[in-house]
Amino acid sequence: MKERRRRRRKLLPAGGLLALGLGTFWFYQRQAMPWMRRWGASDEELQAVLPGDELIPGPELTTTRAVTIQAPAEKIWPWLVQMGADRGGMYSYTWLEALLNCPQVNADRIHPEWQDLQVGDQVRLCMGEMPPPYTVVAIEPGCALVLAHPALTEEDRQFGPWCDTWAFVLQPADSGATRLIVRSRTARAVSWLRWIEAGVFVMERGMLLGIRDRAEGRIRAS
């Protein structure tokens, strides 16, 4: 009898940890992940067809995030076209980028020399080889900037010419404000991609807020 009690006492902590782990996994999969994939976006924006959607018509993974910026599109657009680790930065958390061995400096003013972005140019997330840079595939000045990773391997090419797209869309809102909508579409969602979704969400949310703060003048040029 005593031996059984001892075994039960040993099993209780293990069972509690297992239950906690399963509960955390369920919450992440069913609650946190859907919320992260649509952070800030309305139901209408989730359903809307945006520039760049046509490049990957049947994505395995889609995220749509958005933020309201109290500024007209022409005040926001220059910040978008100068994005890049080798130019204006990604406007997110530099301390976290440094931890990921991807140090960069976020611009706090508009640089005229970085405003002539063209289709075919590259936008780097990091100065190293990984992750690979995006290619500019479409530009609608003041309206939309679409970036994409080309499919380089035979395995990826079976899903189409592009692995994933990253679209930045500006749409007018009430009282002179603008909605900045960012949509990602991935042709083939490999398993490891789902495990880094939380980190990607943190960085992209930081970027959206960083663009908002700069366009609204909350961050002053040094």
Beta strands, then each sheet from edge to edge (+ up, - down):
strand 1: 61-69
strand 2: 122-123
strand 3: 134-140
strand 4: 144-150
strand 5: 162-172
strand 6: 178-186
sheet 1: 1+ 6- 5+ 4- 3+ 2-
end
